[in-house]
Amino acid sequence: MSPILDIQNLRKSYGATEILKEINVAIEPGDFLVLVGPSGCGKSTLLNCIAGLEPITGGSITIAGQDMTDVSPKDRNIAMVFQSYALYPTMSVAKNITFGMKVRGVDQATQDKKLTEVADLLQISQLLNRKPGQLSGGQRQRVAMGRALVRDPALFLFDEPLSNLDAKLRVEMRTEIKKLHQTLNASIVYVTHDQIEAMTLATKIVVMKGGVIQQIGTPSEIYNQPANLFVADFMGSPAMNLIPAKVSKDGAGHRIEIARASQAPLVLADPRPLDLPADVILGLRPEDIAEAGYRSGDQVQEAACMVDMVEPAGADTYVVSSLGGKQVTARLHAETSATPGAALNLAFDLAKVSYFAPGSGERLN
Ligand code: ADP
């Protein structure tokens, strides 16, 4: 398969300020690509470059095999859904959805057919005569998507489409967008600052920071093998524990020593034949630290740790312990007897550990 979208060495500057640096990413037909990163990292700028709303400073963008350099936004065979929805307030829902087709000179019968299909798909058939002002946020969102869907484009672009909705509706619409993607097998580029949205929707995630791609991968690759400290910290909630540790060779594997203020150092053994420096940042997700007896596996190691805080969260209880000068969070079962100020045997799954270089922040294993 040839990529539906291929971005090579893309650069974008505003005046002397470089906003996007050497962006290289490609997606296959049917991919759901999510651009994620903190506010200001360049996600929307990249999306606007793909849409042709912003000229690029260098590199190339190819959509469905065609170089987009001299192609205007309306000829790019894309449809965009904006955060603001950008609906025409004086037009009915039906007119909002069909307006683009009318402008392009699509015949009335085709317009009607498309409108019916898309209204059915989005379950807004009963709303077609209303004006945008008479709709809820979620309904407006559906109309904005309907307008994109009737174009049947090569590529859909979504710019934070759920950020104006309240928390519950966001989750509902997220599921709807995922269903829609599965039904249509559409190719999508989707911008969000919400890492959970990225994880749940994407087939492929691009994590950005300061206009630079930090990692491209499947949600599982990004979550389980973060490329650097930034990705490790940004993706996942509660965040991955990132603990300074001393490492020494021990047979084929390593001895890991983590300093503690009020106890002897925590010593763990990683039998994996890795190439590690003497100082590392050890990364372990909260769910990979359990209460002793609740986790099994070849490389699960138990150690008594002082509990500083216990935070019940319904299905789970989070326990915080101070390790290597960091507040380390463990995700325990709800019935744990963990008590603040008392020691608890914790089980660390060494098979899940990521190592990072303290200076560069790059992944080491
Ligand atoms: P994000 O979508 O990740 O929040 P943006 O792409 O909106 O980030 O912005 C990236 C950077 O580009 C920001 O620092 C922003 O201030 C800057 N920027 C965006 N648009 C312009 C513009 N028209 N002129 C100058 N700088 C801009």
Boltz pocket constraint, residues with backbone or C-beta under 6 A from the ligand:
constraints:
  - pocket:
      binder: B
      contacts: [[A, 14], [A, 19], [A, 37], [A, 38], [A, 39], [A, 40], [A, 41], [A, 42], [A, 43], [A, 44], [A, 45], [A, 46]]
      max_distance: 6.0
